[in-house]
Structure formats: C-alpha cells, structure tokens
Amino acid sequence: MNKIRLTAVFKERLCCELLEQIKNGNNTFYKLRKILPEIDSRFGDRELRSALRFGCKEWLVYGMKNRYKFILTGKTYSYKVV
C-alpha cells in the first residue's frame, strides 16, 4: 500500500476535519483515532499525528476571516480562534 504524501495542503484539509471533531468533543488522540476511519479509511496514525503537529504550529484559516490553532493541554486538544 502506498503512503499518503504529507503535504501542507493535505495537513490543512485534515486539520479542518479535525477541528469539527474537536468541537464535537472528540478531543484526545485516541478519540480522534477512532473517528478517523469514518472520514477516510486510508488515514492512519501517521497522518493524524502529522496533522495535529501541523495544527499546533501553524495558524490555519477557517471561513473567511477566522484563524485557529490547536492547543495541546495534557492529553486533550483544544483550539484557539483569532
């Protein structure tokens, strides 16, 4: 099976999906890991970790003017909107 290329565009799109899941209360790695096959069955731990790391480092655009960033506190992820 071929690995998915972890490009910035791929990570941004996956972060948008993860933001919706974090808003719904799936805010730990393992809860997100359970939900991820429902989004796309090709995604695994590697893709999830890379998107979460990317989301913690970069300010991402959501909507027209809102920007957000993931914040890791202990084992739970949250987001900050600016």
C-alpha positions as CSV (number, residue, x, y, z in Angstrom):
1,M,0.0,0.0,0.0
2,N,1.3,3.4,-0.9
3,K,1.9,6.0,1.8
4,I,0.0,9.3,1.5
5,R,2.2,12.3,0.9
6,L,2.2,14.6,3.9
7,T,2.0,17.9,2.1
8,A,0.9,21.2,3.7
9,V,-2.3,21.2,1.7
10,F,-3.2,17.7,2.9
11,K,-2.5,18.7,6.5
12,E,-4.6,21.8,6.2
13,R,-7.6,19.9,4.9
14,L,-7.2,17.2,7.6
15,C,-7.0,19.9,10.2
16,C,-10.3,21.3,9.1
17,E,-11.9,17.9,9.6
18,L,-10.2,17.5,13.0
19,L,-11.4,21.0,14.1
20,E,-15.0,19.8,13.6
21,Q,-14.3,16.7,15.6
22,I,-12.7,18.6,18.4
23,K,-15.7,20.9,18.5
24,N,-17.9,17.8,18.9
25,G,-15.9,16.6,21.9
26,N,-13.5,14.1,20.3
27,N,-10.5,16.0,21.8
28,T,-8.0,13.3,22.6
29,F,-5.7,11.4,20.2
30,Y,-7.5,8.1,20.7
31,K,-11.0,9.5,20.2
32,L,-9.8,11.2,17.0
33,R,-8.1,7.9,16.0
34,K,-11.5,6.1,16.3
35,I,-13.3,8.7,14.3
36,L,-10.6,9.0,11.5
37,P,-11.6,5.9,9.5
38,E,-15.1,7.3,9.2
39,I,-13.6,10.4,7.4
40,D,-11.3,8.3,5.1
41,S,-10.3,4.7,5.6
42,R,-6.7,5.4,4.2
43,F,-5.8,7.6,7.1
44,G,-3.8,6.2,10.0
45,D,-1.8,7.3,13.0
46,R,0.9,8.7,10.8
47,E,-1.4,11.1,9.1
48,L,-3.2,12.0,12.3
49,R,-0.1,12.9,14.1
50,S,1.3,15.0,11.3
51,A,-1.9,17.0,11.0
52,L,-2.1,17.6,14.8
53,R,1.5,18.7,14.9
54,F,0.9,21.0,11.9
55,G,-2.2,22.4,13.6
56,C,-0.3,23.1,16.8
57,K,2.5,25.0,14.9
58,E,0.6,27.0,12.2
59,W,-2.3,29.4,12.3
60,L,-4.9,27.9,9.9
61,V,-7.7,29.7,8.1
62,Y,-11.3,28.8,8.9
63,G,-14.0,30.5,7.0
64,M,-13.4,33.9,5.5
65,K,-11.6,35.8,8.3
66,N,-11.2,33.4,11.3
67,R,-7.9,31.8,12.0
68,Y,-7.4,29.0,14.5
69,K,-4.6,27.0,16.1
70,F,-4.7,23.7,18.0
71,I,-3.5,23.8,21.6
72,L,-2.4,20.6,23.5
73,T,-3.1,20.7,27.2
74,G,-2.1,17.4,28.9
75,K,-3.7,14.8,26.6
76,T,-6.6,16.9,25.3
77,Y,-6.6,19.1,22.2
78,S,-8.5,22.4,22.1
79,Y,-8.4,25.3,19.6
80,K,-7.9,29.0,19.8
81,V,-9.7,31.3,17.3
82,V,-8.4,34.7,16.4
